[in-house]
Amino acid sequence: MSLLDFLRSAFFNLGRRKLRSSLTILAVVIGASLVSLLLSLGIGVEGFLTAQIRAMMPPNVVMVAYSEQVFEIGFTGPMFGGKPEEISEDEGGSRFDLKPLTAQNREDIEALEHVERTDPYILLTADSVRLQGAEAKFRTALSSLPAYQAEMRQLVAGRHITDQSLGECIIANGYLESFGFQQPQDALGQKLVIQVKQAKGIFGLPSEIKDFNFEIVGVAEKTVNSTEIMISIEDGKEIARFWADSPNMYSDELPPSILQAKVDGSQYAAQVAQEIEDLGLGAMTSDDVLGVIGTIFGIIQAVLSAFGLIALGVASLGVINTLIMAIYERTREIGVMKAVGASKSTIRLLFTVEGASIGFLGGIIGVAIAYALGSAINWVSHITFLKDFETFKISVFPWWLIVGVIALSTIIALLAALYPAHRASNLDPIEALRYE
């Protein structure tokens, strides 16, 4: 018999007991649907977060600090159940002590192969932002970016800022409605006033408040950071110096604590990070952050998928029961097949293919139902809580997920069919022919 003959026989036998076969397949459908839908949700959310992190920290950038502890991420620290750490004599008590890098540190980094340039990572804070001539103030998150990073942000109107830009900014899409603009183009050329209060005012000490004026030259695509305003490195330095009341900040006299090193290819980021660590400094790439996120989502997806796997496990019991019942009903038939020369392997393969067919059909139907549910979830989310993120799909079905779930349900059903198949192949033909 050819494989096609086995398949024809399997589907014919399943059709002989339609209700029982349908209920068994339904159990597989439930498990396959749960596994594929839950995994698709995890893939969609992880992909969205990955895209946001890539936008804020490009793959061709290595963050550099004086100590590697600044970039330690994970779940093994003292705040997450880790043991108390001993502090050496040359360490401070703070785990994240931002000690300034030296000019020599910067030269050593720029001398490394594949490093194109370095820029200070500027920490900024502002009290509010408003349109010039308007009274309504809004919260804001300032980002001071080198031109190559600003150019990676997608714009819906206007142009990007450059390294030489002074007094120019790009606003987040979320400000359009707040500022009363109907279209992104309406915001271009408008003046913004960013109000900054010096840091010592946070502690109740007398401090100055200063307004910084900017012209809107671009409007960014919608992202999760709906309050971001992007300005150039030079404008960022000016605001940071005022905020810290330190005119020498980000100069040779008082170098930055964190640098952004741009490499000439994202494939060299890990290599450059290792070379920076060999210099005794701390380094972090976007892959380091994404690795932690991937671990978190891996755990979440494993937990969620466990429910679907349990359902598939229960369905496998149904497969076993269905095939054992089929053996009792077709005992004389099996006896006849053996009497005319069918071998044990033929009988075994016949029932194994029948079990695998149950898993295959259940997998296909389950993935189809999950895909339909995922599409419905995407549609509902885009008209409700995700209406500002048209390109984000909360449920994503890559081809490998579809193929993987179908293959998984087929394999589980096939394994479940091994025992009934073995039992059927060992039937004595004489006893089988006498069976009533």
C-alpha positions as CSV (number, residue, x, y, z in Angstrom):
1,M,0.0,0.0,0.0
2,S,1.2,3.5,-0.8
3,L,1.0,6.5,1.6
4,L,-1.9,7.8,-0.4
5,D,-3.8,4.5,0.1
6,F,-3.1,4.8,3.9
7,L,-4.5,8.3,3.9
8,R,-7.6,7.4,2.0
9,S,-8.2,4.5,4.4
10,A,-7.7,6.7,7.4
11,F,-10.2,9.4,6.3
12,F,-12.7,6.7,5.2
13,N,-12.5,5.1,8.6
14,L,-12.8,8.4,10.4
15,G,-15.9,9.1,8.4
16,R,-17.6,5.8,9.4
17,R,-18.1,7.2,13.0
18,K,-18.6,10.9,12.3
19,L,-19.8,12.0,15.7
20,R,-17.0,10.2,17.6
21,S,-14.3,11.4,15.2
22,S,-15.7,14.9,15.3
23,L,-15.6,15.1,19.1
24,T,-12.0,13.7,19.1
25,I,-10.9,16.2,16.5
26,L,-12.7,19.0,18.4
27,A,-10.5,18.3,21.5
28,V,-7.4,18.7,19.3
29,V,-8.9,21.9,17.8
30,I,-9.3,23.4,21.3
31,G,-5.7,22.7,22.2
32,A,-4.3,23.8,18.9
33,S,-6.3,27.0,19.0
34,L,-5.1,27.9,22.6
35,V,-1.5,27.3,21.8
36,S,-1.5,29.2,18.5
37,L,-3.6,32.2,19.8
38,L,-1.7,32.7,23.0
39,L,1.7,32.4,21.2
40,S,0.5,34.9,18.5
41,L,-0.4,37.4,21.2
42,G,3.0,37.0,22.9
43,I,4.8,37.4,19.5
44,G,2.8,40.5,18.7
45,V,3.4,42.3,21.9
46,E,7.1,41.3,22.0
47,G,7.5,42.5,18.4
48,F,5.9,45.9,19.3
49,L,8.2,46.4,22.3
50,T,11.2,45.3,20.3
51,A,10.4,47.9,17.6
52,Q,10.0,50.6,20.2
53,I,13.3,49.8,21.9
54,R,15.1,49.6,18.5
55,A,13.8,53.1,17.8
56,M,15.0,54.5,21.1
57,M,18.3,52.5,21.1
58,P,19.4,51.5,17.6
59,P,21.2,48.2,17.0
60,N,24.4,50.0,15.8
61,V,24.8,52.0,19.1
62,V,26.8,50.9,22.1
63,M,26.1,52.7,25.4
64,V,29.3,53.2,27.5
65,A,29.6,54.1,31.2
66,Y,32.5,54.1,33.7
67,S,31.2,51.0,35.4
68,E,29.4,47.9,34.1
69,Q,27.1,48.0,37.1
70,V,25.3,51.0,35.5
71,F,24.0,48.6,32.8
72,E,23.3,45.5,34.9
73,I,19.8,44.3,34.0
74,G,18.0,41.2,35.0
75,F,16.4,39.5,38.0
76,T,19.4,38.5,40.2
77,G,20.1,41.7,42.1
78,P,19.3,42.4,45.7
79,M,15.9,43.9,44.8
80,F,14.9,40.6,43.2
81,G,16.0,38.0,45.7
82,G,19.7,38.1,45.1
83,K,22.2,37.9,48.0
84,P,23.6,41.1,49.5
85,E,26.7,42.2,47.6
86,E,30.0,43.1,49.2
87,I,31.3,46.6,48.4
88,S,35.0,46.9,47.7
89,E,37.1,49.8,48.9
90,D,37.1,51.6,45.6
91,E,33.4,51.3,45.1
92,G,30.7,53.6,46.3
93,G,27.5,52.6,48.1
94,S,25.4,53.4,45.1
95,R,25.0,50.6,42.5
96,F,24.5,53.2,39.8
97,D,27.1,55.8,40.6
98,L,27.5,57.9,37.4
99,K,31.1,58.7,37.5
100,P,32.2,60.9,34.5
101,L,34.2,59.3,31.8
102,T,37.5,60.9,31.0
103,A,38.8,62.5,27.8
104,Q,41.2,59.5,27.5
105,N,38.3,57.1,27.8
106,R,36.6,58.8,24.9
107,E,39.8,58.7,22.8
108,D,40.3,55.0,23.5
109,I,36.7,54.2,22.4
110,E,36.9,56.3,19.2
111,A,40.2,54.5,18.4
112,L,38.5,51.1,18.3
113,E,37.9,49.5,15.0
114,H,34.3,50.0,13.6
115,V,33.6,52.9,15.9
116,E,32.5,55.9,13.8
117,R,31.8,58.5,16.4
118,T,30.8,59.0,20.0
119,D,28.2,61.4,21.5
120,P,27.2,62.2,25.1
121,Y,24.0,60.6,26.3
122,I,22.3,63.6,27.8
123,L,19.8,63.2,30.7
124,L,17.2,65.9,30.3
125,T,14.2,67.0,32.3
126,A,11.6,69.8,31.7
127,D,8.7,71.1,33.7
128,S,6.3,71.8,30.8
129,V,5.8,72.6,27.1
130,R,3.3,75.0,25.5
131,L,2.7,76.7,22.3
132,Q,4.0,80.2,22.1
133,G,1.2,82.6,22.9
134,A,-0.9,79.8,24.6
135,E,-1.5,79.3,28.3
136,A,-2.2,75.5,28.3
137,K,0.9,73.6,29.5
138,F,1.7,69.9,29.0
139,R,4.1,67.4,30.3
140,T,7.0,66.5,28.1
141,A,9.9,64.0,27.8
142,L,12.9,65.6,26.1
143,S,15.3,63.6,24.0
144,S,18.6,65.0,22.9
145,L,19.6,62.9,19.9
146,P,22.5,62.9,17.4
147,A,21.3,63.3,13.8
148,Y,21.7,59.6,12.8
149,Q,19.4,58.5,15.6
150,A,16.8,61.2,14.9
151,E,16.8,60.1,11.3
152,M,15.7,56.6,12.4
153,R,12.4,58.0,13.7
154,Q,9.6,57.9,11.2
155,L,8.0,61.2,10.5
156,V,4.5,61.9,9.2
157,A,5.3,65.6,8.4
158,G,8.3,67.9,8.1
159,R,12.0,67.0,8.3
160,H,14.6,65.6,10.7
161,I,16.9,67.7,12.8
162,T,20.6,67.7,12.2
163,D,23.7,67.9,14.4
164,Q,23.9,71.6,13.6
165,S,20.2,72.3,14.4
166,L,19.7,75.0,17.0
167,G,16.2,75.9,18.3
168,E,14.5,73.2,16.2
169,C,12.5,70.2,17.4
170,I,10.4,67.2,16.4
171,I,7.3,66.6,18.4
172,A,5.5,63.4,19.2
173,N,2.3,62.7,17.3
174,G,0.3,62.8,20.5
175,Y,0.8,66.6,20.8
176,L,-1.2,67.3,17.7
177,E,-4.5,67.0,19.4
178,S,-3.2,68.6,22.6
179,F,-2.1,71.7,20.7
180,G,-5.2,71.8,18.5
181,F,-3.7,70.9,15.2
182,Q,-6.0,69.2,12.7
183,Q,-3.2,67.9,10.4
184,P,0.5,67.2,11.1
185,Q,1.4,69.8,8.5
186,D,-0.4,72.4,10.6
187,A,2.3,72.1,13.4
188,L,5.2,72.8,11.1
189,G,6.8,76.2,11.8
190,Q,4.9,76.7,15.1
191,K,6.9,77.9,18.1
192,L,7.2,75.9,21.3
193,V,8.2,77.1,24.7
194,I,9.9,74.5,26.9
195,Q,10.0,75.6,30.6
196,V,12.9,74.2,32.7
197,K,13.4,74.6,36.4
198,Q,16.8,74.0,37.9
199,A,17.4,70.7,39.7
200,K,17.9,72.3,43.2
201,G,14.3,73.5,43.1
202,I,13.3,69.9,43.5
203,F,14.6,70.0,47.0
204,G,12.9,73.3,47.9
205,L,16.0,75.4,47.4
206,P,15.8,78.7,45.5
207,S,16.2,78.1,41.8
208,E,15.7,79.8,38.4
209,I,13.2,79.0,35.8
210,K,14.0,79.5,32.2
211,D,12.0,79.3,28.9
212,F,13.7,77.7,25.9
213,N,12.1,78.5,22.5
214,F,12.0,76.0,19.7
215,E,10.5,75.8,16.2
216,I,8.6,72.6,15.2
217,V,10.2,71.2,12.0
218,G,8.9,67.7,12.2
219,V,6.1,65.5,13.6
220,A,6.9,61.9,14.5
221,E,4.9,58.8,13.7
222,K,2.7,57.5,16.6
223,T,4.6,55.5,19.2
224,V,4.2,54.6,22.8
225,N,6.1,57.7,23.8
226,S,3.4,60.2,23.2
227,T,5.1,63.1,25.1
228,E,8.6,63.0,23.4
229,I,10.1,66.1,22.0
230,M,13.4,65.5,20.1
231,I,16.1,68.2,20.0
232,S,19.7,68.3,18.9
233,I,22.7,67.4,21.0
234,E,23.8,71.0,21.3
235,D,20.4,72.2,22.4
236,G,20.3,69.3,24.9
237,K,23.7,70.4,26.4
238,E,22.4,73.9,26.9
239,I,19.3,72.7,28.7
240,A,21.2,70.2,30.8
241,R,23.7,72.8,31.9
242,F,21.0,75.2,33.0
243,W,19.1,72.4,34.8
244,A,22.1,71.2,36.7
245,D,23.4,74.8,37.2
246,S,26.7,73.6,35.8
247,P,28.0,75.6,32.8
248,N,30.9,73.1,32.3
249,M,28.8,70.0,32.0
250,Y,29.4,67.9,28.9
251,S,32.7,69.7,28.3
252,D,36.3,68.5,28.6
253,E,36.3,69.9,32.2
254,L,33.3,67.9,33.1
255,P,32.8,65.0,30.6
256,P,29.6,63.0,30.3
257,S,28.9,59.9,32.4
258,I,27.4,58.0,29.5
259,L,28.5,57.9,25.9
260,Q,26.8,56.6,22.8
261,A,29.3,54.9,20.5
262,K,28.1,54.5,16.9
263,V,29.5,51.5,15.1
264,D,29.7,51.1,11.3
265,G,27.4,48.1,11.3
266,S,25.0,46.5,13.8
267,Q,26.9,43.2,13.3
268,Y,29.9,44.7,15.1
269,A,28.0,46.0,18.1
270,A,28.7,43.0,20.3
271,Q,32.4,42.9,19.3
272,V,32.8,46.6,20.1
273,A,30.9,46.2,23.4
274,Q,33.4,43.5,24.4
275,E,36.4,45.6,23.4
276,I,35.0,48.4,25.5
277,E,34.6,46.1,28.5
278,D,38.2,45.0,27.9
279,L,39.1,48.7,28.5
280,G,37.6,48.3,32.0
281,L,34.4,50.2,31.1
282,G,30.8,49.2,31.1
283,A,28.9,48.6,27.8
284,M,25.4,47.8,26.7
285,T,23.8,47.1,23.3
286,S,20.1,47.0,22.3
287,D,20.5,43.2,22.1
288,D,21.3,43.1,25.8
289,V,18.0,44.8,26.6
290,L,16.1,42.7,24.1
291,G,17.6,39.6,25.5
292,V,16.0,40.3,28.9
293,I,12.7,41.1,27.2
294,G,12.9,37.9,25.2
295,T,13.5,35.9,28.4
296,I,10.5,37.5,30.1
297,F,8.3,36.9,27.1
298,G,9.7,33.4,26.8
299,I,8.6,32.6,30.3
300,I,5.2,34.2,29.8
301,Q,4.6,32.3,26.5
302,A,5.7,29.0,28.1
303,V,3.2,29.5,30.9
304,L,0.4,30.5,28.6
305,S,1.2,27.7,26.1
306,A,1.1,25.2,28.9
307,F,-2.7,25.5,29.0
308,G,-2.9,24.6,25.3
309,L,-0.5,21.8,25.7
310,I,-2.6,20.4,28.6
311,A,-5.6,20.5,26.3
312,L,-3.6,18.7,23.6
313,G,-2.6,16.1,26.2
314,V,-6.2,15.6,27.1
315,A,-7.1,15.3,23.4
316,S,-4.4,12.6,23.0
317,L,-6.4,10.5,25.5
318,G,-9.4,11.0,23.2
319,V,-7.3,9.8,20.3
320,I,-6.3,6.7,22.2
321,N,-9.9,6.0,23.2
322,T,-11.2,6.5,19.6
323,L,-8.7,4.2,18.1
324,I,-9.2,1.5,20.7
325,M,-12.9,1.6,20.1
326,A,-12.2,1.3,16.4
327,I,-10.1,-1.8,17.1
328,Y,-13.0,-3.5,18.8
329,E,-15.4,-2.5,16.0
330,R,-13.0,-3.6,13.2
331,T,-11.5,-6.7,14.8
332,R,-13.0,-9.0,12.2
333,E,-11.8,-6.6,9.5
334,I,-8.3,-6.7,10.9
335,G,-8.5,-10.5,11.0
336,V,-9.5,-10.6,7.3
337,M,-6.6,-8.2,6.3
338,K,-4.1,-10.4,8.2
339,A,-5.6,-13.6,6.6
340,V,-5.0,-12.2,3.1
341,G,-1.4,-11.3,3.9
342,A,-1.4,-7.9,5.6
343,S,1.7,-7.7,7.8
344,K,1.9,-6.3,11.4
345,S,3.7,-3.2,10.1
346,T,0.8,-2.6,7.6
347,I,-1.8,-2.8,10.4
348,R,0.3,-0.7,12.7
349,L,0.9,2.0,10.0
350,L,-2.8,2.0,9.1
351,F,-3.9,3.0,12.7
352,T,-0.9,5.3,13.2
353,V,-1.8,7.3,10.0
354,E,-5.4,7.4,11.2
355,G,-4.3,8.9,14.6
356,A,-2.0,11.4,12.8
357,S,-4.9,12.4,10.5
358,I,-7.0,13.4,13.6
359,G,-4.1,15.6,14.8
360,F,-3.5,17.1,11.4
361,L,-7.2,18.0,10.9
362,G,-7.5,19.3,14.4
363,G,-4.3,21.4,13.9
364,I,-5.5,23.0,10.7
365,I,-8.9,23.8,12.0
366,G,-7.5,25.0,15.3
367,V,-5.0,27.4,13.7
368,A,-7.7,28.7,11.4
369,I,-10.0,29.5,14.3
370,A,-7.1,31.1,16.2
371,Y,-6.2,33.2,13.2
372,A,-9.8,34.3,12.9
373,L,-9.9,35.2,16.6
374,G,-6.5,37.0,16.3
375,S,-7.8,39.0,13.4
376,A,-10.9,39.9,15.4
377,I,-8.7,41.0,18.4
378,N,-6.6,43.2,16.1
379,W,-9.7,44.8,14.6
380,V,-11.3,45.5,18.0
381,S,-8.1,46.8,19.5
382,H,-7.5,49.2,16.6
383,I,-10.9,50.8,17.0
384,T,-10.5,51.0,20.8
385,F,-7.4,51.1,23.0
386,L,-4.9,50.8,20.1
387,K,-6.5,53.3,17.7
388,D,-3.4,55.5,17.8
389,F,-1.2,52.6,16.6
390,E,-2.5,51.5,13.2
391,T,0.6,49.5,12.3
392,F,0.7,47.5,15.6
393,K,-0.9,44.1,15.5
394,I,-1.5,42.6,18.9
395,S,-1.9,39.1,17.4
396,V,0.7,38.0,14.8
397,F,0.9,34.7,13.0
398,P,4.3,34.1,11.4
399,W,4.5,31.1,9.0
400,W,6.6,29.1,11.4
401,L,3.9,29.3,14.1
402,I,1.2,28.0,11.8
403,V,3.4,25.2,10.6
404,G,4.7,24.5,14.1
405,V,1.3,24.2,15.7
406,I,-0.1,21.9,13.0
407,A,3.0,19.7,13.2
408,L,2.8,19.6,17.0
409,S,-0.8,18.5,17.1
410,T,-0.1,15.9,14.4
411,I,2.9,14.5,16.3
412,I,1.0,14.4,19.6
413,A,-1.9,12.5,18.0
414,L,0.6,10.2,16.2
415,L,2.3,9.4,19.4
416,A,-1.1,8.8,21.1
417,A,-1.9,6.4,18.2
418,L,1.2,4.2,18.7
419,Y,-0.3,2.1,21.5
420,P,-3.6,1.3,19.7
421,A,-1.7,0.7,16.5
422,H,0.6,-1.7,18.3
423,R,-2.4,-3.4,19.9
424,A,-4.1,-3.8,16.6
425,S,-1.0,-5.2,14.9
426,N,-0.7,-7.9,17.5
427,L,-4.2,-9.3,17.1
428,D,-4.3,-13.0,16.4
429,P,-6.0,-13.4,13.0
430,I,-7.8,-16.6,13.9
431,E,-9.2,-15.0,17.1
432,A,-10.0,-11.9,15.2
433,L,-12.1,-13.8,12.6
434,R,-14.0,-15.5,15.4
435,Y,-14.7,-12.1,17.1
436,E,-18.4,-11.2,17.2
